Amino acid sequence: QVQLVESGGGLVQPGGSLRLSCAASGLIFSYCAMTWYRQAPGQERELVATITNTGRSTNYGDTVKDRFTISKNDGNNTVILQMNNLKPEDTAVYYCHARIILCGRAYWGQGTQVTVAS
């Protein structure tokens, strides 16, 4: 059974930092491209950051470039989203997404709430 479990969300002041983690089980992590999405109330889900299965290539949404960093650790089956200089508009539920590159099958985590407010 595949599970993606996010952690690290919470309340932070503008300009602060948070580190989100997604722990994966039930799949071969080195075959997975990993992506963080987010969804704010009343808005569509948007891509935040993605990393290839090898970890060699990353891509970021325009609103988070130069502030967020995605990384992948195949040794402990985790993907990390380091978020710096957070802004109120970063407030959303953040979701971890895994896509198995060999077959295209994809999985979602349950999400973790990030709130940026003073």
Secondary structure, 3 states (H helix, E strand, C coil): CCEEEEECCEEECCCCCEEEEEEEECCCHHHEEEEEEEECCCCCCEEEEEECCCCCCEEECCCCCCCEEEEEECCCCEEEEEECCCCHHHCEEEEEEEEECCCCCEEECCCEEEEECC
